[in-house]
Amino acid sequence: MIRIAICDNDGFICDQLEDLLHVYETTIMEEMDVESFLSGEELCQRLNEGVFFDIIFLDIELKLLNGIEVGKIIREQMLNEITQIIYISGKENYAMQLFKIRPLDFIIKPLTYDKIAAPLKYALKIINGNKKLFLYKKGQTSYKVPIKDIIYFESKNRKVNIITVNEVDTFYGFLEEISEKLPYFINIHKSYLVNYNYVFKIEYHQLTLLNSIVLPISQNNRKKVRDKLLELERETFDYE
C-alpha cells in the first residue's frame, strides 16, 4: 500500500486531488491510502505521531506554517529523506527556496490528471526501488539491509565498510561488483561508493553528504561522476 498525504488549506483542492489520485490508482497494481490535511500544523502533528507517508502533496501558500517551512521540518528536523514531496502552488517563483528541501516536483495549479500522473509514476518507481534489499555475507551468515538506508560504502583493501543510517558493518567484497548492483550509487573514488539520495552538495574535488561528511572525488573519477550525475538528474526530471 502507498500512503499519500495531501496538505492544502483549500478543502476543494484536497478533494479534487484525492479524486485524481483514485483515478490514477485504477491504472496501477497497488492500493493507495490517501489522507488530507488543511494546515501544515495538522500534517506535522500526524508525522510527529510516527505516521509515515510515501508521498506528500504539499501546498506552499499554507497559513501560519507554510509549505516551505513544513518541508524544512520534514528534511532537517525529522531527517526524513525518503518521503517524496511534490509541491503544489498557484505561483511559479519558488525555485530557489525549494532547492534545499529536494522535492520530487513542483506542480502549478489548477491541478489536472496529466500534471500529477508523470511525477506519481516516477515517485512510485523510487519508492519501489527503496523497498529493495542489499545482501552481503560475513562467513556463512547472510545479512540484508534496505538500500534506502545505505549512505555509502568505504573500501579498505578487500574489506568494505557499509555505512547506514543506523550502524556501520564490515564485510569482504569489491566496490566494483557492488556498484553493478546499485544503479543509484556513484563511484566517486576507488574507496567510496555513495548513495545519490544522500548527497547534499557536489564540488569539483569533493562532495558533502546530508550528515555533513565530506568525501573526496578522485581525479580519475571526476568525468565519470559528472556523467553519472547528469544521468541521474536527467532521470529525475524526465519522467517519460
C-alpha positions in Angstrom: 0.0 0.0 0.0 1.2 3.5 -0.9 0.5 6.1 1.8 -0.1 9.6 0.5 -0.8 12.9 2.3 -2.4 16.0 0.8 -1.9 19.3 2.6 -3.7 22.3 1.3 -5.8 24.9 3.2 -8.4 24.7 0.4 -10.7 21.7 1.1 -11.8 21.8 -2.6 -8.2 21.3 -3.8 -7.8 18.4 -1.3 -11.0 16.7 -2.6 -10.1 17.3 -6.2 -6.6 15.9 -5.8 -7.9 12.9 -3.9 -10.3 12.1 -6.8 -7.4 12.4 -9.3 -5.3 10.0 -7.2 -8.0 7.4 -7.0 -8.3 7.6 -10.8 -4.6 7.0 -11.1 -4.9 4.2 -8.6 -7.0 2.3 -11.1 -4.1 2.2 -13.5 -1.6 0.5 -11.2 -1.4 -2.7 -9.3 -1.1 -1.1 -5.9 -3.6 0.3 -3.4 -3.4 4.0 -2.2 -4.3 5.2 1.2 -4.9 9.0 1.0 -5.2 11.4 4.0 -5.9 15.1 3.7 -4.8 18.0 6.0 -6.0 21.6 5.9 -2.9 23.0 7.6 0.8 22.4 8.0 0.4 22.1 11.7 -2.1 19.2 11.3 0.3 17.4 8.9 3.3 17.9 11.2 1.3 16.7 14.2 0.5 13.5 12.3 4.1 13.0 11.3 5.2 13.5 14.9 2.8 10.7 15.9 5.0 8.4 13.9 2.8 8.1 10.8 4.9 7.7 7.6 3.8 8.9 4.2 5.5 7.7 1.0 4.3 10.8 -0.9 3.2 14.3 0.3 1.4 16.7 -2.0 2.2 20.0 -0.2 0.8 23.4 -0.9 3.3 26.2 -0.5 0.8 29.0 0.4 -0.4 27.5 3.7 -1.4 29.8 6.5 0.8 30.1 9.6 3.2 27.2 8.9 3.7 27.4 5.1 4.7 24.5 2.8 8.4 25.5 2.7 8.6 25.5 6.5 6.9 22.2 6.6 9.4 20.8 4.1 12.3 22.0 6.2 10.8 20.3 9.2 10.5 17.0 7.3 14.0 17.2 5.9 16.0 18.9 8.6 14.3 18.2 11.9 12.8 14.8 11.2 15.7 13.8 9.0 13.3 12.2 6.5 14.9 11.9 3.1 12.6 9.1 2.0 9.2 10.7 1.7 8.7 12.2 -1.8 7.5 15.8 -1.6 5.5 17.2 -4.5 4.8 20.9 -4.1 1.7 22.4 -5.5 1.1 26.2 -5.8 -0.6 28.9 -7.8 2.7 30.7 -8.2 5.9 29.9 -10.0 8.6 31.9 -8.2 9.7 29.5 -5.5 12.5 27.5 -7.2 15.5 28.7 -5.1 13.6 28.4 -1.8 12.7 24.8 -2.6 16.3 23.7 -3.5 17.4 22.6 -0.1 14.2 20.7 0.5 14.9 18.5 -2.5 11.2 18.0 -3.7 10.4 15.5 -6.4 8.4 18.0 -8.4 6.6 21.3 -8.4 3.1 21.5 -9.9 1.3 24.7 -10.8 -2.4 24.9 -10.1 -5.0 24.3 -11.5 -4.4 20.5 -11.0 -5.2 18.1 -13.7 -4.7 14.3 -14.1 -1.9 14.9 -16.7 0.0 17.1 -14.3 0.1 14.6 -11.5 0.5 11.4 -13.5 4.1 11.8 -14.5 5.6 12.7 -11.1 3.4 10.0 -9.5 4.8 7.4 -11.8 8.4 8.5 -11.0 7.7 8.6 -7.3 6.4 5.1 -7.3 9.5 3.9 -9.2 11.7 5.4 -6.4 9.5 4.0 -3.6 9.6 0.5 -5.1 13.3 0.8 -5.5 13.7 1.8 -1.9 11.9 -1.4 -0.8 14.7 -3.5 -2.3 17.4 -5.0 -0.1 21.2 -5.2 -0.4 22.5 -8.7 0.6 26.0 -9.4 1.9 27.8 -12.3 3.7 30.1 -12.5 6.7 31.4 -16.0 6.8 28.5 -18.3 6.4 26.0 -15.7 7.7 23.9 -13.6 5.2 22.6 -10.1 6.1 20.0 -7.9 4.4 19.9 -4.1 4.5 17.3 -1.8 2.9 19.0 0.0 0.1 17.3 3.2 1.2 19.2 3.1 4.5 22.7 2.8 3.0 24.5 6.1 2.9 27.8 4.9 1.4 30.4 2.1 1.1 34.0 2.5 2.0 36.6 0.1 0.7 39.9 -0.7 2.5 41.8 -3.4 0.6 39.3 -6.2 0.4 37.3 -5.1 3.4 34.2 -3.0 2.8 32.5 -0.8 5.4 28.8 -0.4 4.8 27.6 2.9 6.4 23.9 3.1 7.0 21.6 5.4 8.9 21.7 3.1 11.9 25.2 1.5 12.0 28.5 0.6 10.4 29.3 -3.0 9.4 32.2 -4.7 7.6 32.3 -7.5 5.1 34.7 -8.7 2.4 34.0 -7.6 -1.2 34.8 -5.3 -4.1 33.2 -1.9 -4.7 33.2 -2.5 -8.5 30.9 -5.6 -8.0 28.7 -3.8 -5.5 28.3 -0.8 -7.9 26.9 -3.0 -10.7 24.0 -4.0 -8.4 23.2 -0.4 -7.3 22.3 2.0 -10.1 21.6 5.0 -7.8 25.1 4.9 -6.3 28.0 6.9 -7.5 31.6 5.6 -7.6 33.4 8.8 -6.7 36.7 7.2 -5.7 38.3 3.8 -5.6 37.5 3.7 -1.9 34.0 5.2 -1.9 30.6 4.3 -3.4 27.9 6.9 -2.5 24.1 6.8 -2.4 22.9 9.6 -4.7 19.9 10.3 -2.4 22.2 11.3 0.5 24.3 13.8 -1.5 23.9 17.4 -0.3 26.5 19.3 -2.2 28.9 18.4 -5.0 32.1 20.3 -5.8 34.8 19.6 -8.4 37.1 17.7 -6.0 34.7 16.5 -3.2 31.1 16.0 -2.2 29.2 16.6 1.1 26.6 14.2 2.4 23.5 15.1 4.3 25.2 14.0 7.5 27.9 16.6 6.8 30.6 14.0 6.0 32.9 15.2 3.2 34.3 12.6 0.8 36.9 13.1 -2.0 36.2 12.7 -5.7 39.4 11.3 -7.3 40.8 12.9 -10.3 40.4 9.7 -12.4 36.7 9.6 -11.5 35.7 13.2 -12.0 34.4 12.8 -15.5 32.6 9.5 -14.6 31.0 11.3 -11.6 29.8 14.2 -13.8 28.3 11.8 -16.4 26.6 9.7 -13.7 25.1 12.8 -12.0 23.8 14.1 -15.4 22.2 10.6 -16.0 20.5 10.6 -12.6 19.4 14.2 -12.8 18.0 13.7 -16.3 16.1 10.7 -15.0 14.8 12.7 -12.1 13.4 15.5 -14.3 12.5 13.4 -17.4 9.6 11.2 -16.3 8.9 9.9 -19.7 
